[in-house]
Amino acid sequence: MEVETSSSSTASLVDKAVVPGDIVLDLTSMSDQTIRLGAGLRQYSDVLSVVKAGKLKFKKPNKYWVESSQKRNFLVDIKGPTLAFLPVLAFEGGTRRNIPKFEIGTLLYVRVVKANSCMNPELSCTDASGKAAEFGSLKEGYMFDTSTGLARMLLSSPTCPILEALGRKLSYEIAVGLNGRVWVNASSPSTVILVSNAIMRSEFLSDVQQKILVEKLMQRVQG
């Protein structure tokens, strides 16, 4: 990314600690030089803002970036405009000697603890009391994307009709994210497929229609 600006005001910040939300430079009065922005910096309107914690670095002739230890965070895709970060200590009993290991593509059930327009969202795998609760990696099962509207319906209280009807007939596990991602697991692949299909087809159905849908799907399986 290139921005027309002067680097003089930024020089005093080089090698100093910065955190998400810090304003590195106001661009309104700068137009005499082109600089290159590296990782950790982003332009918001007429200012350059920090989006990850670390030290502001400079490399001649004109490149600026934020240097940080990625070993302290996992980067997570939550279907947002930017990646979120999950601190390695954001787990129950997490210590620097007890850092979890995740392969690329691991599915995690997490909660967002911090979010604003000037920084990457921060995640946690614990509840407000520091307990793991239901958060953490989701193994096996099947994950699919839905609309955020359907996700909210699935998370509604009391239990939405489609999940209630499925629960009376089948044994399964489910995790629903407000970002529209749904994970389903069961002892047999056929149950996973049935539950997933029922959920995906339920979004625009009435309560009665959702219950009828489950009955029809069960009849097909049993028949």
C-alpha positions as CSV (number, residue, x, y, z in Angstrom):
1,M,0.0,0.0,0.0
2,E,1.4,3.5,-0.9
3,V,0.3,6.8,0.7
4,E,1.4,10.3,-0.2
5,T,2.9,11.8,3.0
6,S,5.9,13.2,4.9
7,S,7.9,10.8,7.1
8,S,9.3,13.4,9.4
9,S,6.5,13.2,12.0
10,T,6.7,9.4,12.1
11,A,10.5,9.3,12.7
12,S,10.1,10.0,16.4
13,L,7.9,6.9,16.8
14,V,10.2,4.4,15.1
15,D,11.3,1.6,17.5
16,K,8.8,2.6,20.1
17,A,5.9,0.4,21.3
18,V,2.5,1.0,19.6
19,V,-0.8,-0.7,20.2
20,P,-4.0,-1.1,18.1
21,G,-5.8,2.2,17.7
22,D,-2.6,4.4,18.0
23,I,-2.5,7.1,15.3
24,V,0.9,7.0,13.6
25,L,0.5,9.9,11.3
26,D,-2.1,12.5,10.3
27,L,-2.1,12.7,6.5
28,T,-4.2,15.9,6.0
29,S,-1.1,18.2,5.7
30,M,1.3,15.7,4.2
31,S,1.7,15.3,0.5
32,D,5.4,15.6,-0.4
33,Q,6.5,11.9,-0.2
34,T,5.3,8.4,-0.9
35,I,5.7,5.9,1.9
36,R,5.0,2.2,1.9
37,L,2.9,0.6,4.6
38,G,3.7,-2.9,5.8
39,A,2.1,-5.3,8.3
40,G,0.3,-3.8,11.3
41,L,-0.6,-0.4,9.8
42,R,-3.7,0.7,7.9
43,Q,-5.1,3.9,6.5
44,Y,-8.4,5.1,7.9
45,S,-9.5,8.2,6.0
46,D,-6.8,10.8,6.6
47,V,-4.8,9.0,9.3
48,L,-2.5,6.0,9.6
49,S,-3.5,3.7,12.4
50,V,-2.0,0.7,14.2
51,V,-3.9,-2.6,13.9
52,K,-1.6,-4.8,15.9
53,A,0.6,-4.3,19.0
54,G,4.4,-4.2,18.5
55,K,7.2,-1.8,17.6
56,L,7.0,0.7,14.8
57,K,9.8,-0.1,12.4
58,F,11.3,1.7,9.4
59,K,13.4,0.6,6.5
60,K,15.0,3.0,4.0
61,P,14.0,4.6,1.8
62,N,10.3,4.7,2.8
63,K,8.8,1.6,4.4
64,Y,7.0,1.5,7.8
65,W,5.5,-1.5,9.6
66,V,4.7,-2.9,13.0
67,E,6.9,-5.7,14.2
68,S,5.4,-8.1,16.7
69,S,5.7,-11.6,17.9
70,Q,3.2,-13.7,16.2
71,K,4.1,-16.6,18.5
72,R,2.0,-14.9,21.1
73,N,-1.2,-15.0,19.1
74,F,-3.0,-17.3,16.7
75,L,-4.6,-15.6,13.7
76,V,-8.2,-16.7,13.2
77,D,-10.6,-16.2,10.3
78,I,-14.0,-15.2,11.7
79,K,-15.5,-14.1,8.4
80,G,-14.8,-10.5,9.3
81,P,-13.0,-7.8,7.3
82,T,-9.7,-8.6,9.1
83,L,-8.3,-11.6,10.8
84,A,-8.8,-11.9,14.6
85,F,-6.1,-12.8,17.0
86,L,-6.4,-15.4,19.8
87,P,-3.7,-14.9,22.5
88,V,-1.9,-18.2,23.3
89,L,-2.8,-17.6,27.0
90,A,-6.5,-17.2,26.3
91,F,-7.2,-20.7,27.4
92,E,-8.1,-22.2,30.8
93,G,-4.9,-22.8,32.7
94,G,-2.9,-21.2,29.8
95,T,0.8,-20.6,30.6
96,R,3.8,-19.9,28.5
97,R,4.9,-23.5,29.1
98,N,1.5,-24.8,28.2
99,I,0.8,-23.4,24.8
100,P,-1.8,-25.2,22.7
101,K,-0.8,-26.4,19.2
102,F,-3.2,-26.0,16.3
103,E,-2.7,-27.0,12.7
104,I,-3.8,-24.6,9.9
105,G,-7.5,-25.2,9.3
106,T,-8.4,-26.2,12.9
107,L,-12.0,-25.2,13.7
108,L,-12.3,-23.3,17.0
109,Y,-15.3,-22.3,19.1
110,V,-14.4,-18.9,20.6
111,R,-15.9,-15.7,21.9
112,V,-15.0,-12.2,20.9
113,V,-13.8,-10.2,23.9
114,K,-12.7,-7.0,22.1
115,A,-13.6,-5.4,18.8
116,N,-13.6,-1.9,17.2
117,S,-12.9,-0.4,13.9
118,C,-9.3,0.5,14.6
119,M,-8.0,-3.0,15.6
120,N,-8.2,-6.6,14.9
121,P,-10.8,-8.4,17.0
122,E,-9.4,-10.3,20.1
123,L,-10.7,-13.7,20.9
124,S,-10.8,-16.0,23.9
125,C,-11.4,-19.7,24.5
126,T,-12.7,-19.1,28.0
127,D,-15.8,-17.7,29.5
128,A,-15.9,-14.5,31.6
129,S,-14.8,-16.5,34.7
130,G,-11.7,-17.9,32.9
131,K,-13.2,-21.4,32.5
132,A,-13.0,-23.3,29.2
133,A,-16.7,-24.1,29.3
134,E,-17.7,-25.2,25.8
135,F,-15.0,-23.2,24.1
136,G,-12.0,-24.7,22.3
137,S,-11.2,-26.8,19.2
138,L,-14.0,-28.7,17.5
139,K,-12.9,-32.1,16.4
140,E,-14.5,-34.3,13.7
141,G,-18.0,-33.3,12.7
142,Y,-19.0,-31.0,9.8
143,M,-19.0,-27.3,9.5
144,F,-21.1,-25.2,7.1
145,D,-21.9,-21.6,6.5
146,T,-25.4,-20.0,7.0
147,S,-26.7,-16.5,7.2
148,T,-26.3,-14.5,10.4
149,G,-30.1,-14.4,10.6
150,L,-30.3,-18.2,10.7
151,A,-27.5,-18.3,13.2
152,R,-29.4,-15.9,15.5
153,M,-32.5,-18.1,15.2
154,L,-30.5,-21.2,16.2
155,L,-29.2,-19.4,19.2
156,S,-32.5,-18.0,20.3
157,S,-34.1,-18.8,23.6
158,P,-36.2,-20.9,24.1
159,T,-34.7,-23.4,21.8
160,C,-35.8,-22.8,18.2
161,P,-38.3,-25.4,16.8
162,I,-35.9,-27.0,14.3
163,L,-33.3,-27.9,17.0
164,E,-36.0,-28.9,19.5
165,A,-37.6,-31.3,16.9
166,L,-34.3,-32.8,15.9
167,G,-33.3,-33.3,19.5
168,R,-36.4,-35.4,20.2
169,K,-35.5,-37.8,17.4
170,L,-31.7,-37.8,17.2
171,S,-28.6,-37.5,19.4
172,Y,-26.1,-34.9,18.1
173,E,-23.8,-32.0,19.1
174,I,-24.0,-28.5,17.6
175,A,-22.0,-25.3,17.9
176,V,-23.3,-22.1,16.4
177,G,-21.4,-18.9,15.8
178,L,-23.0,-15.5,15.3
179,N,-20.8,-15.2,12.2
180,G,-23.0,-17.8,10.5
181,R,-20.8,-20.8,10.9
182,V,-22.4,-24.0,12.2
183,W,-20.7,-27.2,13.4
184,V,-22.6,-30.5,13.7
185,N,-21.3,-33.8,15.1
186,A,-22.9,-37.2,15.7
187,S,-22.1,-40.9,16.0
188,S,-23.0,-41.5,12.3
189,P,-22.4,-39.5,9.1
190,S,-26.1,-40.0,8.2
191,T,-27.2,-38.1,11.3
192,V,-24.8,-35.3,10.6
193,I,-26.1,-35.0,7.1
194,L,-29.8,-35.0,8.2
195,V,-29.3,-32.4,10.9
196,S,-27.2,-30.2,8.6
197,N,-29.8,-30.4,5.8
198,A,-32.7,-29.7,8.2
199,I,-31.0,-26.6,9.6
200,M,-30.1,-25.2,6.2
201,R,-33.6,-25.6,4.9
202,S,-35.3,-24.1,8.0
203,E,-34.4,-20.4,7.7
204,F,-37.6,-19.2,6.1
205,L,-40.0,-21.8,7.6
206,S,-42.6,-21.1,10.3
207,D,-42.4,-23.0,13.6
208,V,-44.9,-25.5,12.4
209,Q,-43.2,-26.0,9.1
210,Q,-39.9,-26.6,10.8
211,K,-41.4,-29.5,12.8
212,I,-43.1,-30.9,9.7
213,L,-39.7,-30.8,7.9
214,V,-38.0,-32.9,10.6
215,E,-40.9,-35.4,10.5
216,K,-40.5,-35.8,6.7
217,L,-36.8,-36.1,6.8
218,M,-37.0,-38.8,9.5
219,Q,-39.6,-40.7,7.5
220,R,-37.3,-40.8,4.5
221,V,-34.4,-42.1,6.6
222,Q,-36.6,-44.7,8.3
223,G,-38.3,-45.7,5.1
